[in-house]
Amino acid sequence: MDATTLAAFEGMVRRVIREEMGASVPGRDVDMLTLVEAATLARTSSAAIQAWLKSGQLTRYGTVRRILVSRRQLLEVLRHQPPALADDAEVPDDAIEARAAQYARGG
């Protein structure tokens, strides 16, 4: 393989790896978060983030071993979530049942 072809091939491989790893590419304003970072930002569990990925509310990026989500998309999902109840507030049974039904539907 000549040097020009090799350089072109290496450039393509680097671009694909950047896209798959969610690395910041100049001119792109997508900020990617790991599963733990997303859960921390959302003040929820990693399992909740994974449920949103499974339901299609969030798009999964990254690799098999490294799950990444878009910060922008996560914030959009959070805008549509019902407000969280205070930790010291008593949660009514009907609210618990409604939330359980929502999760059962994949939402």
Secondary structure, 3 states (H helix, E strand, C coil): CCHHHHHHHHHHHHHHHHHHHCCCCCCCCCCEEEHHHHHHHHCCCHHHHHHHHHHCCCCCEECCCCEEEEHHHHHHHHHCCCCCCCCCCCCCHHHHHHHHHHHHCCC
